[in-house]
Amino acid sequence: MADYGLKVTKAGKDITSSTPEDYIFNSKYGSVKIVKKDSGTLVVGASTDATKTIDHDQDFAPMTLVYTELSPGSGRWYFGLAIPPSTSADYITTVSTATYVSNANIYLTLTNRTDVQKTVSYYYFALGDTAEY
């Protein structure tokens, strides 16, 4: 089998090494890839929770990166469980015990801590690698 592809070795390691640990990156070995990405909105009533169930189309629970824009069009995106300052008009949070990934779905739960209904934009990346090596 030919030995070609993209390789980056650690300092002091030879590019011809056959030890995976000698590489920062080697395209011969599996790496995390984006297996699905999508976006949407979730309406969260005043002083309540709302859950969005997202089918990620994988047969495993992928690593997931979720971003939320608490005021659509504001350009202020929050990553994961980031919570804006309580003085912000956007005061809405993710609920860490209720936001999770299963082998079938991503369950995104948001808690609105304001007294007005909010529409929240979200964007997610599901990451994984099903290659066997």
VENPE-V652272 format. One record per helix or strand of 3 or more residues. SS is the DSSP state (a for helix, b for strand). FROM is the first residue (numbers start at 0). LEN is the number of residues. Records with the same first field share a line. If there is no record, write none. Layout:
BEGIN
SS->FROM-LEN / FROM-LEN
END
This chain:
BEGIN
b->6-3 / 22-4 / 32-12 / 48-7 / 62-7 / 76-3 / 91-3 / 104-8 / 117-11
a->19-3
END
